[in-house]
């Protein structure tokens, strides 16, 4: 179950980063649609973080989530940070 949640979190972070990078333009979303998409994604990410527990995640990621940086990241920085953290826990 823990692996599934970690995998889901990484997939959701990756999906949001891809959306921020190219998806907004590809889908031609309006600012309101963009914000709705981001809000829904962050809500799902927060739920997964809650289920995993903050001790399972890097503090830098948690800070970025709280500051809003994860919401607008288009580079994949945070999914890579979380994946690297999970690899270290093995």
N, C-alpha and C positions, 0 to 999 in steps of 0.2 A: 504493500500500500504506500509506503514511504517513497519507494522508487517511482511509482506512478505519479505522485504529487510533484516530485522533483522534475520528472519528465514533462508534466503538464505546465509547470512554471516556466521551464526553458522554452517550450513550444510557444507559450503565450508571449513571453518576452521577445522571442525571435519574430513572431508574427507582428507585434506592435512596432518593432524596429523597422521591419520591411515596409509596413504601412507608412510609417513616418518618412522613410527614405524615398520610396517611389509610388506607393499605393495611393497617396492623396492625389497626386497628379494623374496617375493612371485611371483612377476612378472618377476624377474630376469632382471631388467632394467640395461642397461649400464649407465655409468656416464652421457653420453650425453642425454639419454632418461630421466634419473632422473632430470637433469637440465631443460629439456624442459617441463616436467610435472610440476615441481615447478614453473617455470616462468609463465606458463599458469594459474596456480592456483592463484599465487600472483597477476597477472594482473586482474583476476576476483574479487579477494578480494579488490584490490585497487579501482576498479570501484564501488563496493558496498559501500565501505567506503566513496567515493566521493558522491554517491547518498544519503547516510544517513547523511553525514556531520560530521565533527570531534567532534562537541559538543555532539553528541549522543553516543560517544564511550569513553572508559577510556583512559586517557593519557598514561598509561603504555603500553597498547596495541598498540597505535599509535607509540610510541617510538620503540617498538619491531618490528613493521612492517617496520619502516624506517631503523632499524639496520640490518635487515635480519634474526632476531631470529625467526620470525613467519614462514619463509620459510623452516626452518630445524627442527622445533619443532616436536618431535615424542611422546610427553607426553600428549598432549591435554591441556596444561596449558593455552593457549591463548583462546581457545574456552570456557573453563570454566570461565576465567576472563571476557570475553564478556557476557556470559550468566548471570553471577552474576550481572554484571552492568545493564543489561536489566531488571532483576528482581527488582533491587533497584529503577528503574525509574517508576515502576507501581504505 
